[in-house]
Amino acid sequence: MARGEHDHETDVKELAGKALKLVEDFNSRTGRNIKVEIEPGTFLVANSGILVSEVMDIVSTRSNESKPNDDGYNFIKLNTGLNDITRPSLYGS
């Protein structure tokens, strides 16, 4: 699945196959036996999983008396921590 509307979907199996072929060709050509470890990064794995949590509370900053036209904000409190999904909270991704 592509991350954004202008992104193209990445076929991870195809990409891995091409990388493996390059390593095998190198090993064959040089007589070496290198191994490659890849940290795939957000581009490839961001949509690879889900975060399962439970809604623990819903709170509102809406003020009834002092600012009658203020709609305020609603916040959903989940039973997860900042350590579970930090990127959106750190820089709005």
PyMOL commands that set and color helices and strands:
alter all, ss='L'
color gray80, all
select helices_A, chain A and resi 12-30+41-45+87-91
alter helices_A, ss='H'
color red, helices_A
select strands_A, chain A and resi 55-60+74-78
alter strands_A, ss='S'
color yellow, strands_A
deselect
rebuild
show_as cartoon
